[in-house]
Amino acid sequence: MNLTSAESYRLHAAARRGLLENDLILERFFRRYEAVLDQEQAIALGQLLALDDNDLLDLLLGRSNTVAALDGEVSSPVLQKLLLMLREK
């Protein structure tokens, strides 16, 4: 099931970051995948967007595959797939 416009708006609002690099990666992600995101992916994206800018950037660039704030949830299949989508060039 795809996202409602309200859910999509909330994700876009949470995606406004302090680091330009994060903004650029997230903007590219939304252009490619916003229309096909499902509820499970939206929840995982919300978890990522709740991270500090530097932790998020480390995950997006592949510098790190773990973040203490996610308590090991980075290993979940949905989050792993979402990270692959976010990391696509």
TIRO-321678 format. One record per residue: x, y, z of N, C-alpha, C, O in turn. Coordinates in nm, 3 decimals, decimal comma. Each point is the difference from the previous one (the first is absolute). Last residue first. Layout:
N
<n_px=X	n_py=Y	n_pz=Z	ca_px=X	ca_py=Y	ca_pz=Z	c_px=X	c_py=Y	c_pz=Z	o_px=X	o_py=Y	o_pz=Z>
...
***
This chain:
89
<n_px=2,346	n_py=0,558	n_pz=-0,657	ca_px=0,051	ca_py=0,124	ca_pz=-0,063	c_px=-0,087	c_py=0,043	c_pz=-0,114	o_px=0,027	o_py=0,101	o_pz=-0,065>
<n_px=-0,141	n_py=-0,388	n_pz=0,536	ca_px=0,015	ca_py=-0,007	ca_pz=-0,146	c_px=0,045	c_py=0,133	c_pz=-0,056	o_px=-0,048	o_py=0,106	o_pz=0,042>
<n_px=-0,068	n_py=-0,205	n_pz=0,427	ca_px=0,141	ca_py=0,009	ca_pz=-0,041	c_px=0,021	c_py=-0,005	c_pz=-0,151	o_px=0,111	o_py=0,023	o_pz=-0,048>
<n_px=-0,544	n_py=-0,070	n_pz=0,262	ca_px=0,052	ca_py=0,133	ca_pz=0,030	c_px=0,143	c_py=0,019	c_pz=-0,051	o_px=0,040	o_py=0,110	o_pz=-0,036>
<n_px=-0,245	n_py=-0,535	n_pz=0,001	ca_px=-0,070	ca_py=0,094	ca_pz=-0,087	c_px=0,055	c_py=0,141	c_pz=0,020	o_px=0,020	o_py=0,073	o_pz=-0,097>
<n_px=0,139	n_py=-0,406	n_pz=0,382	ca_px=0,049	ca_py=-0,023	ca_pz=-0,136	c_px=-0,064	c_py=0,097	c_pz=-0,099	o_px=0,067	o_py=0,053	o_pz=-0,089>
<n_px=-0,225	n_py=-0,049	n_pz=0,530	ca_px=0,134	ca_py=0,058	ca_pz=-0,008	c_px=0,061	c_py=-0,021	c_pz=-0,139	o_px=0,066	o_py=0,089	o_pz=-0,052>
<n_px=-0,479	n_py=-0,293	n_pz=0,139	ca_px=-0,015	ca_py=0,145	ca_pz=-0,007	c_px=0,136	c_py=0,069	c_pz=-0,009	o_px=0,016	o_py=0,095	o_pz=-0,076>
<n_px=-0,025	n_py=-0,558	n_pz=0,146	ca_px=-0,044	ca_py=0,032	ca_pz=-0,136	c_px=-0,013	c_py=0,150	c_pz=-0,019	o_px=0,040	o_py=0,054	o_pz=-0,103>
<n_px=0,061	n_py=-0,204	n_pz=0,536	ca_px=0,112	ca_py=-0,027	ca_pz=-0,090	c_px=-0,036	c_py=0,034	c_pz=-0,145	o_px=0,080	o_py=0,061	o_pz=-0,071>
<n_px=-0,416	n_py=-0,036	n_pz=0,398	ca_px=0,094	ca_py=0,110	ca_pz=0,014	c_px=0,121	c_py=-0,019	c_pz=-0,091	o_px=0,052	o_py=0,097	o_pz=-0,056>
<n_px=-0,369	n_py=-0,442	n_pz=0,070	ca_px=-0,063	ca_py=0,120	ca_pz=-0,056	c_px=0,098	c_py=0,118	c_pz=0,005	o_px=0,014	o_py=0,074	o_pz=-0,097>
<n_px=0,116	n_py=-0,489	n_pz=0,300	ca_px=-0,002	ca_py=-0,004	ca_pz=-0,147	c_px=-0,059	c_py=0,126	c_pz=-0,065	o_px=0,049	o_py=0,045	o_pz=-0,103>
<n_px=0,207	n_py=-0,028	n_pz=0,580	ca_px=-0,130	ca_py=-0,047	ca_pz=-0,049	c_px=-0,001	c_py=0,005	c_pz=-0,152	o_px=0,058	o_py=0,091	o_pz=-0,060>
<n_px=0,306	n_py=0,062	n_pz=0,350	ca_px=0,010	ca_py=-0,132	ca_pz=-0,062	c_px=-0,135	c_py=-0,051	c_pz=-0,051	o_px=-0,005	o_py=-0,106	o_pz=-0,062>
<n_px=0,063	n_py=0,511	n_pz=0,304	ca_px=0,059	ca_py=0,019	ca_pz=-0,132	c_px=0,009	c_py=-0,133	c_pz=-0,072	o_px=0,009	o_py=-0,004	o_pz=-0,123>
<n_px=-0,148	n_py=0,063	n_pz=0,584	ca_px=-0,105	ca_py=-0,010	ca_pz=-0,101	c_px=0,053	c_py=0,019	c_pz=-0,142	o_px=-0,072	o_py=-0,027	o_pz=-0,096>
<n_px=0,307	n_py=0,059	n_pz=0,541	ca_px=0,013	ca_py=-0,120	ca_pz=-0,082	c_px=-0,103	c_py=-0,015	c_pz=-0,109	o_px=0,003	o_py=-0,098	o_pz=-0,074>
<n_px=-0,003	n_py=0,488	n_pz=0,370	ca_px=0,002	ca_py=-0,124	ca_pz=0,078	c_px=0,002	c_py=-0,126	c_pz=-0,085	o_px=-0,079	o_py=-0,092	o_pz=0,024>
<n_px=0,085	n_py=0,591	n_pz=-0,124	ca_px=-0,094	ca_py=-0,095	ca_pz=-0,062	c_px=-0,001	c_py=-0,135	c_pz=0,069	o_px=-0,078	o_py=-0,088	o_pz=-0,037>
<n_px=0,372	n_py=0,449	n_pz=0,168	ca_px=-0,138	ca_py=0,047	ca_pz=0,017	c_px=-0,103	c_py=-0,096	c_pz=-0,060	o_px=-0,116	o_py=0,002	o_pz=0,040>
<n_px=0,595	n_py=-0,066	n_pz=-0,091	ca_px=-0,050	ca_py=-0,037	ca_pz=0,133	c_px=-0,146	c_py=0,038	c_pz=0,018	o_px=-0,075	o_py=-0,072	o_pz=0,067>
<n_px=0,297	n_py=-0,058	n_pz=-0,533	ca_px=-0,023	ca_py=0,123	ca_pz=0,075	c_px=-0,063	c_py=-0,039	c_pz=0,132	o_px=-0,101	o_py=-0,071	o_pz=0,003>
<n_px=0,372	n_py=-0,161	n_pz=-0,472	ca_px=-0,065	ca_py=-0,010	ca_pz=0,130	c_px=-0,013	c_py=0,140	c_pz=0,060	o_px=0,085	o_py=0,086	o_pz=-0,020>
<n_px=0,138	n_py=-0,180	n_pz=-0,388	ca_px=-0,119	ca_py=-0,083	ca_pz=-0,018	c_px=-0,071	c_py=-0,023	c_pz=0,131	o_px=-0,094	o_py=-0,079	o_pz=0,008>
<n_px=0,453	n_py=0,462	n_pz=-0,262	ca_px=-0,039	ca_py=-0,077	ca_pz=0,117	c_px=-0,121	c_py=-0,084	c_pz=-0,037	o_px=-0,083	o_py=0,040	o_pz=-0,081>
<n_px=0,280	n_py=0,220	n_pz=-0,244	ca_px=0,115	ca_py=0,006	ca_pz=0,092	c_px=-0,025	c_py=-0,083	c_pz=0,124	o_px=0,093	o_py=-0,042	o_pz=0,069>
<n_px=-0,388	n_py=0,141	n_pz=-0,463	ca_px=0,056	ca_py=-0,133	ca_pz=0,021	c_px=0,123	c_py=0,000	c_pz=0,089	o_px=0,072	o_py=-0,100	o_pz=0,007>
<n_px=-0,385	n_py=0,466	n_pz=-0,142	ca_px=0,123	ca_py=-0,013	ca_pz=-0,078	c_px=0,066	c_py=-0,137	c_pz=0,017	o_px=0,100	o_py=-0,029	o_pz=-0,066>
<n_px=-0,498	n_py=0,136	n_pz=0,305	ca_px=-0,029	ca_py=0,023	ca_pz=-0,141	c_px=0,122	c_py=-0,018	c_pz=-0,088	o_px=-0,011	o_py=-0,047	o_pz=-0,114>
<n_px=0,054	n_py=0,018	n_pz=0,589	ca_px=-0,077	ca_py=-0,113	ca_pz=-0,055	c_px=-0,022	c_py=0,017	c_pz=-0,150	o_px=0,016	o_py=-0,095	o_pz=-0,076>
<n_px=0,193	n_py=0,449	n_pz=0,303	ca_px=0,088	ca_py=-0,118	ca_pz=0,004	c_px=-0,071	c_py=-0,122	c_pz=-0,058	o_px=0,062	o_py=-0,078	o_pz=-0,073>
<n_px=-0,315	n_py=0,472	n_pz=0,127	ca_px=0,094	ca_py=0,010	ca_pz=-0,111	c_px=0,094	c_py=-0,120	c_pz=-0,005	o_px=0,029	o_py=-0,052	o_pz=-0,107>
<n_px=-0,324	n_py=0,085	n_pz=0,472	ca_px=-0,072	ca_py=-0,029	ca_pz=-0,123	c_px=0,094	c_py=0,004	c_pz=-0,120	o_px=-0,004	o_py=-0,088	o_pz=-0,085>
<n_px=0,176	n_py=0,217	n_pz=0,500	ca_px=-0,027	ca_py=-0,145	ca_pz=-0,001	c_px=-0,071	c_py=-0,041	c_pz=-0,129	o_px=0,033	o_py=-0,102	o_pz=-0,060>
<n_px=0,037	n_py=0,562	n_pz=0,127	ca_px=0,127	ca_py=-0,069	ca_pz=-0,027	c_px=-0,017	c_py=-0,151	c_pz=-0,001	o_px=0,062	o_py=-0,069	o_pz=-0,082>
<n_px=-0,443	n_py=0,348	n_pz=0,188	ca_px=0,048	ca_py=0,019	ca_pz=-0,137	c_px=0,126	c_py=-0,080	c_pz=-0,031	o_px=0,009	o_py=-0,062	o_pz=-0,105>
<n_px=-0,339	n_py=-0,127	n_pz=0,476	ca_px=0,079	ca_py=0,122	ca_pz=-0,014	c_px=0,053	c_py=0,007	c_pz=-0,142	o_px=0,019	o_py=-0,103	o_pz=-0,066>
<n_px=-0,463	n_py=-0,183	n_pz=0,119	ca_px=0,141	ca_py=-0,001	ca_pz=0,041	c_px=0,061	c_py=0,139	c_pz=-0,010	o_px=-0,052	o_py=0,088	o_pz=-0,070>
<n_px=-0,393	n_py=-0,220	n_pz=-0,076	ca_px=0,005	ca_py=0,042	ca_pz=0,141	c_px=0,144	c_py=0,005	c_pz=0,052	o_px=0,025	o_py=0,051	o_pz=0,109>
<n_px=-0,143	n_py=-0,213	n_pz=-0,547	ca_px=-0,009	ca_py=0,146	ca_pz=0,005	c_px=0,002	c_py=0,054	c_pz=0,142	o_px=0,023	o_py=0,119	o_pz=0,020>
<n_px=-0,028	n_py=-0,590	n_pz=-0,100	ca_px=0,125	ca_py=0,058	ca_pz=-0,047	c_px=-0,001	c_py=0,152	c_pz=0,013	o_px=0,099	o_py=0,061	o_pz=0,040>
<n_px=-0,492	n_py=-0,289	n_pz=0,063	ca_px=0,103	ca_py=-0,032	ca_pz=0,099	c_px=0,133	c_py=0,060	c_pz=-0,040	o_px=0,072	o_py=0,056	o_pz=0,083>
<n_px=-0,425	n_py=-0,020	n_pz=-0,389	ca_px=-0,023	ca_py=0,087	ca_pz=0,116	c_px=0,102	c_py=-0,024	c_pz=0,110	o_px=0,045	o_py=0,095	o_pz=0,065>
<n_px=-0,047	n_py=-0,383	n_pz=-0,433	ca_px=0,055	ca_py=0,130	ca_pz=-0,038	c_px=-0,019	c_py=0,100	c_pz=0,114	o_px=0,089	o_py=0,080	o_pz=0,027>
<n_px=-0,285	n_py=-0,499	n_pz=0,026	ca_px=0,146	ca_py=-0,012	ca_pz=0,007	c_px=0,066	c_py=0,133	c_pz=-0,036	o_px=0,097	o_py=0,039	o_pz=0,064>
<n_px=-0,560	n_py=-0,063	n_pz=-0,112	ca_px=0,034	ca_py=-0,009	ca_pz=0,143	c_px=0,151	c_py=-0,007	c_pz=0,016	o_px=0,057	o_py=0,068	o_pz=0,086>
<n_px=-0,222	n_py=-0,083	n_pz=-0,521	ca_px=-0,019	ca_py=0,134	ca_pz=0,056	c_px=0,034	c_py=0,002	c_pz=0,149	o_px=0,059	o_py=0,097	o_pz=0,049>
<n_px=-0,059	n_py=-0,509	n_pz=-0,278	ca_px=0,116	ca_py=0,081	ca_pz=-0,038	c_px=-0,010	c_py=0,141	c_pz=0,057	o_px=0,101	o_py=0,058	o_pz=0,040>
<n_px=-0,468	n_py=-0,338	n_pz=0,023	ca_px=0,114	ca_py=-0,056	ca_pz=0,073	c_px=0,127	c_py=0,080	c_pz=-0,030	o_px=0,078	o_py=0,029	o_pz=0,090>
<n_px=-0,477	n_py=0,074	n_pz=-0,329	ca_px=-0,007	ca_py=0,039	ca_pz=0,142	c_px=0,122	c_py=-0,045	c_pz=0,079	o_px=0,054	o_py=0,075	o_pz=0,081>
<n_px=0,031	n_py=-0,007	n_pz=-0,601	ca_px=-0,112	ca_py=-0,059	ca_pz=0,074	c_px=0,010	c_py=0,040	c_pz=0,148	o_px=0,093	o_py=0,069	o_pz=0,040>
<n_px=0,082	n_py=0,150	n_pz=-0,544	ca_px=0,027	ca_py=-0,033	ca_pz=0,140	c_px=-0,123	c_py=-0,062	c_pz=0,065	o_px=-0,112	o_py=0,047	o_pz=-0,020>
<n_px=0,165	n_py=0,137	n_pz=-0,440	ca_px=-0,010	ca_py=-0,144	ca_pz=0,023	c_px=0,030	c_py=-0,041	c_pz=0,145	o_px=0,003	o_py=-0,119	o_pz=0,030>
<n_px=0,010	n_py=0,578	n_pz=-0,212	ca_px=-0,125	ca_py=-0,057	ca_pz=-0,051	c_px=-0,016	c_py=-0,148	c_pz=0,033	o_px=-0,112	o_py=-0,051	o_pz=-0,004>
<n_px=0,519	n_py=0,294	n_pz=0,112	ca_px=-0,114	ca_py=0,044	ca_pz=0,081	c_px=-0,131	c_py=-0,068	c_pz=-0,044	o_px=-0,080	o_py=-0,038	o_pz=0,085>
<n_px=0,554	n_py=-0,005	n_pz=-0,271	ca_px=-0,077	ca_py=-0,105	ca_pz=0,067	c_px=-0,125	c_py=0,044	c_pz=0,075	o_px=-0,072	o_py=-0,085	o_pz=0,052>
<n_px=0,405	n_py=0,363	n_pz=-0,328	ca_px=-0,003	ca_py=-0,135	ca_pz=-0,057	c_px=-0,109	c_py=-0,089	c_pz=0,060	o_px=-0,065	o_py=-0,075	o_pz=-0,073>
<n_px=0,141	n_py=0,522	n_pz=0,234	ca_px=-0,031	ca_py=0,009	ca_pz=-0,144	c_px=-0,017	c_py=-0,139	c_pz=-0,061	o_px=-0,088	o_py=-0,021	o_pz=-0,083>
<n_px=0,233	n_py=0,052	n_pz=0,531	ca_px=-0,143	ca_py=0,029	ca_pz=-0,015	c_px=-0,039	c_py=0,011	c_pz=-0,147	o_px=-0,108	o_py=-0,046	o_pz=-0,039>
<n_px=0,567	n_py=-0,016	n_pz=0,139	ca_px=-0,078	ca_py=-0,117	ca_pz=0,040	c_px=-0,149	c_py=0,024	c_pz=-0,023	o_px=-0,069	o_py=-0,085	o_pz=-0,057>
<n_px=0,364	n_py=0,446	n_pz=-0,004	ca_px=0,013	ca_py=-0,096	ca_pz=-0,109	c_px=-0,084	c_py=-0,125	c_pz=0,029	o_px=-0,067	o_py=-0,052	o_pz=-0,090>
<n_px=0,093	n_py=0,368	n_pz=0,432	ca_px=-0,075	ca_py=0,055	ca_pz=-0,114	c_px=0,003	c_py=-0,095	c_pz=-0,118	o_px=-0,102	o_py=-0,024	o_pz=-0,064>
<n_px=0,366	n_py=-0,080	n_pz=0,439	ca_px=-0,142	ca_py=-0,023	ca_pz=0,026	c_px=-0,088	c_py=0,054	c_pz=-0,112	o_px=-0,100	o_py=-0,062	o_pz=-0,035>
<n_px=0,566	n_py=0,139	n_pz=0,013	ca_px=-0,025	ca_py=-0,143	ca_pz=-0,008	c_px=-0,149	c_py=-0,029	c_pz=0,018	o_px=-0,058	o_py=-0,079	o_pz=-0,075>
<n_px=0,202	n_py=0,524	n_pz=0,134	ca_px=0,015	ca_py=-0,042	ca_pz=-0,140	c_px=-0,032	c_py=-0,148	c_pz=-0,019	o_px=-0,068	o_py=-0,038	o_pz=-0,096>
<n_px=0,070	n_py=0,221	n_pz=0,537	ca_px=-0,110	ca_py=0,054	ca_pz=-0,080	c_px=0,007	c_py=-0,049	c_pz=-0,144	o_px=-0,102	o_py=-0,040	o_pz=-0,057>
<n_px=0,459	n_py=-0,065	n_pz=0,346	ca_px=-0,121	ca_py=-0,078	ca_pz=0,031	c_px=-0,117	c_py=0,047	c_pz=-0,085	o_px=-0,073	o_py=-0,082	o_pz=-0,055>
<n_px=0,465	n_py=0,331	n_pz=0,019	ca_px=0,020	ca_py=-0,133	ca_pz=-0,057	c_px=-0,121	c_py=-0,089	c_pz=0,024	o_px=-0,045	o_py=-0,072	o_pz=-0,090>
<n_px=0,068	n_py=0,506	n_pz=0,289	ca_px=-0,036	ca_py=0,002	ca_pz=-0,142	c_px=0,012	c_py=-0,138	c_pz=-0,063	o_px=-0,082	o_py=-0,037	o_pz=-0,084>
<n_px=-0,023	n_py=0,130	n_pz=0,605	ca_px=0,114	ca_py=-0,027	ca_pz=-0,088	c_px=-0,047	c_py=-0,008	c_pz=-0,145	o_px=-0,092	o_py=-0,075	o_pz=-0,032>
<n_px=-0,216	n_py=0,141	n_pz=0,388	ca_px=0,097	ca_py=0,106	ca_pz=0,016	c_px=0,121	c_py=-0,017	c_pz=-0,090	o_px=0,073	o_py=0,096	o_pz=-0,024>
<n_px=-0,587	n_py=-0,277	n_pz=-0,097	ca_px=0,112	ca_py=-0,023	ca_pz=0,090	c_px=0,092	c_py=0,121	c_pz=0,009	o_px=-0,012	o_py=0,095	o_pz=-0,078>
<n_px=-0,496	n_py=-0,313	n_pz=-0,074	ca_px=0,072	ca_py=0,128	ca_pz=-0,008	c_px=0,109	c_py=-0,002	c_pz=0,106	o_px=-0,028	o_py=0,005	o_pz=0,120>
<n_px=-0,294	n_py=-0,358	n_pz=-0,162	ca_px=0,121	ca_py=-0,015	ca_pz=-0,082	c_px=0,076	c_py=0,131	c_pz=-0,017	o_px=0,111	o_py=0,000	o_pz=-0,053>
<n_px=-0,538	n_py=-0,049	n_pz=0,279	ca_px=0,107	ca_py=-0,057	ca_pz=0,082	c_px=0,131	c_py=-0,009	c_pz=-0,076	o_px=0,108	o_py=-0,005	o_pz=0,060>
<n_px=-0,489	n_py=0,152	n_pz=-0,293	ca_px=0,031	ca_py=0,098	ca_pz=0,104	c_px=0,114	c_py=-0,050	c_pz=0,088	o_px=0,089	o_py=0,077	o_pz=0,037>
<n_px=-0,259	n_py=-0,368	n_pz=-0,365	ca_px=0,073	ca_py=0,111	ca_pz=-0,062	c_px=0,042	c_py=0,103	c_pz=0,105	o_px=0,111	o_py=0,052	o_pz=-0,004>
<n_px=-0,385	n_py=-0,404	n_pz=0,146	ca_px=0,135	ca_py=-0,049	ca_pz=-0,032	c_px=0,085	c_py=0,111	c_pz=-0,063	o_px=0,118	o_py=0,015	o_pz=0,033>
<n_px=-0,571	n_py=0,080	n_pz=0,052	ca_px=0,074	ca_py=-0,014	ca_pz=0,126	c_px=0,142	c_py=-0,049	c_pz=-0,024	o_px=0,094	o_py=0,049	o_pz=0,063>
<n_px=-0,387	n_py=-0,027	n_pz=-0,434	ca_px=0,036	ca_py=0,133	ca_pz=0,047	c_px=0,083	c_py=-0,007	c_pz=0,128	o_px=0,099	o_py=0,071	o_pz=0,014>
<n_px=-0,282	n_py=-0,469	n_pz=-0,179	ca_px=0,108	ca_py=0,046	ca_pz=-0,087	c_px=0,049	c_py=0,137	c_pz=0,045	o_px=0,120	o_py=0,026	o_pz=0,004>
<n_px=-0,499	n_py=-0,197	n_pz=0,203	ca_px=0,119	ca_py=-0,076	ca_pz=0,041	c_px=0,122	c_py=0,043	c_pz=-0,081	o_px=0,110	o_py=0,015	o_pz=0,055>
<n_px=-0,521	n_py=0,173	n_pz=-0,176	ca_px=0,039	ca_py=0,048	ca_pz=0,133	c_px=0,125	c_py=-0,071	c_pz=0,050	o_px=0,090	o_py=0,062	o_pz=0,056>
<n_px=-0,293	n_py=-0,201	n_pz=-0,462	ca_px=0,070	ca_py=0,127	ca_pz=-0,018	c_px=0,045	c_py=0,058	c_pz=0,134	o_px=0,104	o_py=0,065	o_pz=0,007>
<n_px=-0,138	n_py=-0,591	n_pz=-0,037	ca_px=-0,095	ca_py=0,109	ca_pz=-0,022	c_px=0,079	c_py=0,129	c_pz=-0,017	o_px=0,120	o_py=0,005	o_pz=0,028>
<n_px=0,092	n_py=-0,492	n_pz=-0,159	ca_px=-0,021	ca_py=0,099	ca_pz=0,104	c_px=-0,109	c_py=0,100	c_pz=-0,036	o_px=-0,024	o_py=0,029	o_pz=-0,118>
<n_px=0,032	n_py=-0,551	n_pz=-0,064	ca_px=0,079	ca_py=0,123	ca_pz=-0,011	c_px=-0,039	c_py=0,099	c_pz=0,109	o_px=-0,103	o_py=-0,015	o_pz=0,066>
<n_px=0,085	n_py=-0,540	n_pz=-0,075	ca_px=-0,084	ca_py=0,118	ca_pz=0,000	c_px=0,089	c_py=0,125	c_pz=0,000	o_px=0,092	o_py=0,011	o_pz=0,081>
***
